[in-house]
Amino acid sequence: MLASSALVALAFGSFAPHFYAHGLQTSGDLPSYALAYAPMIHLYSKEDYWPSDPAVHLQHVVAEKDDYTVDKAAPNPLTLANLNYRGSNENTWLTSKDNITVEPKAEWIRSTYGKPGKGGKSAAPATIIVIDKSDIIKPGYVDVYYSLFYSYNMGVNKTFVVGDHVSDWEAILIRFLNGKPQSIHYSQHEDGTAYTYAATDKVGSRPLVFVSGGGHTNYPTPGDHKREFFGQNFPDRTDKGPAWVRTS
């Protein structure tokens, strides 16, 4: 499953101009170090929106254009196999079929099935993307993306709807040199922060990641992390909640 799950990311990345998977390697064996150094992720203990399965997500959305009309070129139903259809572009949006403003939100939005259980296992699939950077940096460099998908992202907080959106991809990027981890990038809102691998706390060889409640931003340490919005601090809250091992 781990290798083939790269198709998930390729499919969801299809809403961009002239992007087609033809000719790209979309499956194959992962290098052993990609699994050995996969991060140990702690989700927030009071999380409302857990990790999701993109295949389940697609059952509850429809492709629409900028004018809010359904894209007639889109397959019905949408699946991971057909999402990369010709004609989809930056003006195509996967829009919820349900009213997402009501409470409590639908189960597919909350994705309680994705809450990790014993042994750090989750029903949400692991999506790992490996990219050889030899031609861009120098021989031996490889970037490994540990992608995290959530059907719903809460914005500033529960009071404001600013920043709320359906579908949220996050990622932990570990850069390797000859199979040895060098640095880690944690996605956070518009960008993120990076650290050397040596500087991060770990469980064995696995770097620790702490995910904020609702917004799903990623940090190397637990606790509250400052986030300013309109001159006020709305902290990203993290703690040592349920552990999620990306290779489980």
Residue pairs with C-beta under 8 A, 6 or more apart in sequence:
1 125
1 126
2 30
2 35
2 126
2 128
2 247
3 27
3 28
3 29
3 30
3 128
4 26
4 27
5 125
5 126
5 127
5 128
6 26
6 27
6 127
6 128
6 129
6 130
7 21
7 26
7 27
7 80
8 54
8 55
8 80
8 125
8 127
8 147
8 149
9 127
9 129
9 145
9 147
9 169
10 21
10 24
10 26
10 84
11 21
11 54
11 80
11 81
11 83
11 84
12 54
12 83
12 149
12 167
12 169
13 19
14 20
14 21
14 83
14 84
14 85
14 88
15 88
15 89
15 90
15 92
15 93
15 94
16 89
16 90
17 89
17 90
19 84
20 84
20 86
21 84
30 128
30 130
31 130
31 142
31 179
33 176
33 179
33 180
33 181
34 128
34 130
34 144
35 247
36 205
37 144
37 174
37 176
37 181
37 205
37 206
37 207
38 128
38 146
38 206
38 245
38 246
38 247
39 146
39 172
39 174
39 184
39 206
39 207
39 208
39 209
39 246
40 120
40 202
40 203
40 206
40 207
40 208
40 209
40 243
40 244
40 245
41 148
41 172
41 209
41 210
41 211
41 218
41 243
41 244
41 245
41 246
42 208
42 209
42 210
42 211
42 222
42 238
42 239
42 240
42 241
42 242
42 243
42 244
43 50
43 51
43 115
43 116
43 211
43 241
43 242
43 244
44 211
44 212
44 213
44 214
44 237
44 238
44 239
44 241
45 239
45 240
45 241
45 242
46 213
46 237
46 241
47 115
47 211
47 213
47 214
47 241
47 242
48 110
48 154
48 213
48 214
49 109
49 110
49 111
49 150
49 151
49 152
49 153
49 154
49 214
49 216
50 110
50 111
50 112
50 113
50 114
50 115
50 122
50 124
50 150
51 111
51 114
51 115
51 116
51 122
51 124
51 148
51 149
51 150
51 244
52 108
52 111
52 114
52 124
52 149
52 150
52 151
53 111
53 113
53 114
53 123
53 124
53 125
53 149
54 80
54 125
54 149
55 79
55 80
55 125
56 108
56 111
56 151
57 108
57 149
57 151
57 167
58 77
58 78
58 79
58 80
58 83
58 94
59 77
59 108
60 96
60 97
60 98
60 106
60 108
60 151
61 78
61 94
61 95
61 96
61 97
61 166
61 167
62 70
62 74
62 78
62 94
62 95
62 97
63 70
63 71
63 74
63 78
63 88
63 92
63 93
63 94
63 95
64 70
64 71
64 92
64 93
64 94
64 95
65 71
65 91
65 92
65 93
66 91
66 93
68 95
71 87
71 88
71 92
73 85
73 86
73 87
73 88
74 85
74 87
74 88
74 92
75 82
75 83
75 85
78 94
94 166
94 167
95 166
96 109
96 166
98 106
98 109
100 106
100 109
100 152
100 164
100 166
101 161
104 110
105 152
107 113
108 151
109 151
109 152
109 166
110 152
111 124
111 150
111 151
111 152
113 123
113 124
114 122
114 123
114 124
115 122
115 242
116 122
116 242
116 243
116 244
116 245
116 248
119 245
119 248
120 243
120 244
120 245
120 248
121 245
121 248
122 244
122 248
124 149
126 146
126 246
126 247
126 248
127 146
127 147
127 148
127 149
128 144
128 145
128 146
128 147
128 246
129 144
129 145
129 147
130 142
130 143
130 144
130 145
131 142
131 143
131 144
131 145
132 141
132 142
133 141
133 142
133 143
133 175
134 140
134 141
134 142
140 177
140 178
141 175
141 176
141 177
142 175
142 176
142 177
143 173
143 174
143 175
143 176
144 173
144 174
144 175
144 176
145 171
145 172
145 173
146 171
146 172
146 173
146 174
146 246
147 169
147 170
147 171
148 169
148 170
148 171
148 172
148 211
148 216
148 218
149 167
149 168
149 169
149 170
150 167
150 168
150 170
150 216
151 166
151 167
151 168
152 164
152 165
152 166
152 167
152 168
153 163
153 164
153 165
153 166
153 167
153 168
153 214
153 215
153 216
154 163
154 164
154 213
154 214
154 215
155 161
155 162
155 163
155 164
155 165
155 214
155 215
156 162
156 163
156 229
156 234
157 214
157 234
158 214
162 229
163 215
168 216
170 187
170 211
170 216
170 217
170 218
171 185
171 187
172 184
172 185
172 186
172 187
172 207
172 209
172 218
173 184
173 185
173 187
174 181
174 183
174 184
174 197
174 207
175 181
175 182
175 183
175 184
175 185
176 182
181 197
181 207
182 196
182 197
183 194
183 195
183 196
183 197
184 194
184 195
184 196
184 197
184 200
184 207
184 220
185 192
185 193
185 194
186 192
186 193
186 194
186 195
186 209
186 217
186 218
186 219
186 220
187 217
187 218
188 217
188 218
188 219
188 236
189 215
189 217
189 227
192 218
195 220
197 207
199 220
200 207
200 208
200 220
201 207
201 208
201 220
201 221
202 208
206 245
207 220
208 220
209 218
209 219
209 220
210 218
210 219
210 220
210 221
210 222
210 238
210 239
210 240
211 217
211 218
211 219
211 238
212 218
212 219
212 225
212 236
212 237
212 238
213 236
213 237
213 238
215 236
217 225
217 236
219 225
219 236
219 238
221 238
222 238
222 239
222 240
223 238
223 239
224 235
224 236
224 237
224 238
225 235
225 236
225 237
225 238
226 233
226 235
227 233
227 234
227 235
227 236
228 234
